[in-house]
Amino acid sequence: MDSMPDLPTLSEGQLAKFEQEWNAHPGMRHMGVRMDFSTPGVVRAVVDPIREFHRGGMGTEAVNGAVMAGVFDLVIGFTGYVHSGGARVGVAQLSMQYLRPVTGDRFSAEGRVVRSGKTIIFAAAELKDERGKVCASCDGMVSVRGGDMPAPPAF
């Protein structure tokens, strides 16, 4: 598979605006997730602090797997968006491996492109606890549809 040289890259300013818009979105604020696009080639999501509604994995204080799956969906999808130069994209497939419970007060997930073509991007992500230990990993496929992705709705 080839990289996508025919798609434009996003400038630092465009990435900063996209980050600001998504971090202001009510759904993101409710989930307690902040996106970070400041490192080239890396999409990062941070949950800080972990709130009570994030917890409950296997009846414990650990972060629930559904919360981690939602964060992986964001990270993999946004990785495809950034790599495609802002094209309309959608997560087509996720495969997650839960390795150890996420405890503590914060966690983060980072995604990167593994390889790409004109209509599909393969990405991988790791979710780490506040000590930096990998607690889960994810492989995903992002479908590239083309056209600009709309900004998040204003509320």
C-alpha positions as CSV (number, residue, x, y, z in Angstrom):
1,M,0.0,0.0,0.0
2,D,1.1,3.5,-0.7
3,S,1.0,6.5,1.4
4,M,-1.4,9.2,0.3
5,P,0.7,11.9,-1.4
6,D,-2.3,13.3,-3.3
7,L,-4.1,14.3,-0.1
8,P,-3.2,17.6,1.6
9,T,-1.6,17.7,4.9
10,L,-3.0,19.6,7.8
11,S,-1.1,22.6,9.0
12,E,-0.3,23.1,12.7
13,G,-3.0,25.8,12.7
14,Q,-5.6,23.5,11.2
15,L,-4.7,20.8,13.8
16,A,-4.9,23.3,16.6
17,K,-8.3,24.5,15.5
18,F,-9.6,21.0,15.0
19,E,-8.3,20.0,18.5
20,Q,-9.9,23.1,20.1
21,E,-13.3,22.4,18.3
22,W,-13.4,18.8,19.4
23,N,-12.3,19.5,22.9
24,A,-15.1,22.0,23.2
25,H,-17.7,19.5,22.0
26,P,-20.3,18.7,24.8
27,G,-20.0,15.0,24.1
28,M,-16.2,15.1,24.6
29,R,-16.5,17.2,27.7
30,H,-19.1,14.8,29.1
31,M,-16.9,11.8,28.4
32,G,-14.0,13.6,30.1
33,V,-11.7,13.1,27.1
34,R,-9.3,15.7,25.7
35,M,-7.6,15.3,22.3
36,D,-4.1,16.3,21.6
37,F,-2.8,16.6,18.0
38,S,0.4,18.5,18.8
39,T,2.9,15.7,18.2
40,P,3.4,15.0,14.4
41,G,2.2,11.6,13.5
42,V,0.6,10.9,16.9
43,V,-3.0,11.3,18.0
44,R,-3.4,11.4,21.8
45,A,-6.5,11.2,24.0
46,V,-6.2,11.9,27.7
47,V,-8.8,11.2,30.5
48,D,-7.8,13.2,33.5
49,P,-9.3,12.7,35.9
50,I,-10.9,9.3,35.7
51,R,-14.4,9.9,37.0
52,E,-16.7,7.5,38.8
53,F,-18.7,6.8,35.6
54,H,-15.5,5.7,33.9
55,R,-15.0,2.9,36.5
56,G,-16.7,-0.4,37.1
57,G,-14.6,-2.8,35.1
58,M,-15.4,-6.4,36.3
59,G,-17.1,-4.8,39.3
60,T,-14.0,-3.1,40.5
61,E,-12.6,0.5,40.6
62,A,-10.8,-0.2,37.2
63,V,-11.8,1.7,34.1
64,N,-14.7,-0.1,32.3
65,G,-13.8,-1.7,29.0
66,A,-16.6,0.1,27.2
67,V,-14.9,3.4,28.1
68,M,-11.6,2.2,26.8
69,A,-13.3,1.0,23.6
70,G,-14.8,4.5,23.1
71,V,-11.4,6.1,23.6
72,F,-9.8,3.7,21.1
73,D,-12.6,4.5,18.5
74,L,-11.7,8.2,18.9
75,V,-8.0,7.7,18.6
76,I,-8.1,5.4,15.7
77,G,-10.7,7.5,13.8
78,F,-8.8,10.8,14.4
79,T,-5.5,9.1,13.4
80,G,-7.2,8.3,10.0
81,Y,-8.5,11.9,9.8
82,V,-5.1,13.5,10.5
83,H,-3.2,11.1,8.2
84,S,-5.7,11.7,5.3
85,G,-5.3,15.4,5.4
86,G,-8.7,16.0,6.8
87,A,-10.7,13.8,4.5
88,R,-14.1,12.4,5.6
89,V,-13.3,9.1,7.3
90,G,-15.0,6.5,9.4
91,V,-13.8,3.7,11.7
92,A,-14.4,0.4,9.8
93,Q,-13.0,-2.1,12.3
94,L,-11.4,-2.2,15.8
95,S,-9.6,-5.2,17.4
96,M,-8.8,-4.6,21.1
97,Q,-6.7,-6.5,23.6
98,Y,-7.2,-5.8,27.2
99,L,-4.0,-6.6,29.0
100,R,-4.4,-5.3,32.6
101,P,-6.8,-3.2,34.6
102,V,-6.6,0.6,34.3
103,T,-6.4,2.0,37.8
104,G,-5.3,5.3,39.2
105,D,-6.6,8.8,38.4
106,R,-5.7,9.3,34.7
107,F,-5.0,7.4,31.5
108,S,-4.0,8.2,27.9
109,A,-4.2,6.5,24.5
110,E,-1.9,7.2,21.6
111,G,-2.5,6.2,18.0
112,R,-0.3,6.0,14.9
113,V,-0.7,5.0,11.3
114,V,0.7,1.5,10.5
115,R,0.2,1.7,6.7
116,S,-2.2,3.3,4.3
117,G,-3.8,3.3,0.9
118,K,-6.1,5.7,-0.9
119,T,-9.3,4.3,0.7
120,I,-8.1,2.6,3.9
121,I,-5.8,3.4,6.7
122,F,-4.5,0.9,9.2
123,A,-3.7,2.3,12.6
124,A,-2.6,1.1,16.0
125,A,-3.0,2.5,19.5
126,E,-1.9,1.8,23.0
127,L,-3.7,2.8,26.2
128,K,-1.5,3.5,29.2
129,D,-2.3,4.1,32.9
130,E,-0.9,7.0,34.9
131,R,2.4,5.1,35.5
132,G,2.9,4.7,31.7
133,K,2.1,0.9,31.8
134,V,0.4,-0.4,28.7
135,C,-3.0,-1.7,29.8
136,A,-4.7,-2.3,26.4
137,S,-3.9,-2.1,22.7
138,C,-5.9,-1.7,19.6
139,D,-5.6,-2.3,15.8
140,G,-8.0,-0.6,13.6
141,M,-9.0,0.2,10.0
142,V,-10.3,3.6,8.9
143,S,-12.2,4.0,5.7
144,V,-11.4,7.2,3.7
145,R,-14.4,8.6,1.9
146,G,-12.9,11.8,0.7
147,G,-14.3,15.3,1.0
148,D,-13.8,17.5,4.1
149,M,-15.0,16.1,7.4
150,P,-17.6,18.5,8.9
151,A,-16.7,20.4,12.1
152,P,-18.4,19.1,15.2
153,P,-21.9,20.6,15.7
154,A,-22.1,23.8,17.7
155,F,-24.3,23.6,20.8
